[in-house]
């Protein structure tokens, strides 16, 4: 049996991979919608760059500590909390748009928290894959 088939037969890994694929798809759709929102609301490339800096700067700074923090908590819990925070930020932004209350400062604030949550997701996801699938094959499913 090929390694890929063995790995995909691991129920926990399959759930993780499916969830991450859907989450990643949603994140990328959100980013496209965010660019569209900023450009239509401000007509400014600078505002768009500022919003993405609001994501990346906290993300990079928090990433320095996120790996150590992830080692102290359940990786699954960190992943779920991170996805939950990112989903909440997305829903809050959608609500602001629907209520016609969206302003640049609110988008900046929401995207800062989105970036911080993402900083915790990445190391937790990387480590949990190695916990679920080792080099010799996946652990037995329970």
Secondary structure as GFF3:
##gff-version 3
##sequence-region A 1 142
A	DSSP	alpha_helix	3	8	.	.	.	ID=ss1
A	DSSP	alpha_helix	11	42	.	.	.	ID=ss2
A	DSSP	alpha_helix	45	70	.	.	.	ID=ss3
A	DSSP	alpha_helix	75	98	.	.	.	ID=ss4
A	DSSP	alpha_helix	104	132	.	.	.	ID=ss5
A	DSSP	beta_strand	133	134	.	.	.	ID=ss6
A	DSSP	beta_strand	137	138	.	.	.	ID=ss7
###
